[in-house]
Amino acid sequence: MKINDAAEIRRVEAGRTAGSQRTREPGAPAADRVSTEALARLEAAATTARAGAAQDRTVRLEAIEAAVRQGTFRPDPQRIAQRILDDAELTAHLRALLEG
């Protein structure tokens, strides 16, 4: 691309400068910015949360295993039935969305 007249560039630059000096309303949040530091902090928090969730699951499963071995585990049939129905309902809704 060949530029014949620098006046076009000055008009674009002037428009950018004028547009960037907007004032925001009092109390309005500042513009969001993405940085690699924020992304790194977010990834670290997600990794920590995953590790915590995995540890919680492991502890829960060990407690259930111990209860089964001792013969004291008593699952709630109502809760199991409700979860089966919830899963079937969700599956039906997803299929309807995909087919429709």
Secondary structure as UniProt FT lines:
FT   HELIX           7..20
FT   TURN            26..27
FT   HELIX           36..70
FT   HELIX           77..99
//
